[in-house]
């Protein structure tokens, strides 16, 4: 075997390694595009107080078509995916809306809202939806970011929401979940990852207290002490909202269910640091600045 053959073989191996390394760098530097829908409240029942329940099915189709066209990486549903009637009807609603959402070309992550649990247990909701997660709160990572889904569907006495055993104004995150959250934040900080949090009820809304998690002050302290939280995305409050508190963006996504017009969004995280929310329909867009 001559030296020329060995040289060309080594050159091929070098080029192969270089190509692989460049592809990894490019993959790490590409944008992350996150599809967001909140408060579909889908149900087969008449309109009430401006909520067009049954129209959410077609609105969801429109949103999914947009997300697929834009090649969104994953979809997060921010809760109140259905609106309660009774157990049988709610399971039918969940399967119908999930069939539409299943046309999305990527993972689906479901945050649970209070209306999702009006006639169902958390296990029944999760078992009958096509979400990636197998629990009501969990986390996952993508390209230098750690994403955390929180579950505030607990009463202040620690009892979890199930089949309507709650008042929607009594929302709480119990100690065990907060311990888990602290561990998640510590691990993400050790790994040098920034964090984005998704939740249904609001962590920032002290002015409209009915929509806020009861121990929101305690939770914000945990987030601020971590030092690596970029933003919190939440639903629940149908006016939409935005606040920046001690360096953390709190963004309330507008509900899909309200009125004849649609509302959904895409969160685009540029690997150079720019974070932009692109809004559709009633959802306004914004740049999330440091």
Secondary structure as GFF3:
##gff-version 3
##sequence-region A 1 290
A	DSSP	alpha_helix	3	29	.	.	.	ID=ss1
A	DSSP	beta_strand	32	37	.	.	.	ID=ss2
A	DSSP	three_ten_helix	53	55	.	.	.	ID=ss3
A	DSSP	alpha_helix	56	69	.	.	.	ID=ss4
A	DSSP	beta_strand	74	77	.	.	.	ID=ss5
A	DSSP	alpha_helix	87	101	.	.	.	ID=ss6
A	DSSP	beta_strand	107	110	.	.	.	ID=ss7
A	DSSP	three_ten_helix	114	117	.	.	.	ID=ss8
A	DSSP	alpha_helix	122	127	.	.	.	ID=ss9
A	DSSP	beta_strand	138	142	.	.	.	ID=ss10
A	DSSP	beta_strand	145	149	.	.	.	ID=ss11
A	DSSP	alpha_helix	175	190	.	.	.	ID=ss12
A	DSSP	beta_strand	194	199	.	.	.	ID=ss13
A	DSSP	three_ten_helix	209	211	.	.	.	ID=ss14
A	DSSP	alpha_helix	216	226	.	.	.	ID=ss15
A	DSSP	beta_strand	229	234	.	.	.	ID=ss16
A	DSSP	beta_strand	241	245	.	.	.	ID=ss17
A	DSSP	beta_strand	248	252	.	.	.	ID=ss18
A	DSSP	beta_strand	263	269	.	.	.	ID=ss19
A	DSSP	beta_strand	275	281	.	.	.	ID=ss20
A	DSSP	beta_strand	286	288	.	.	.	ID=ss21
###
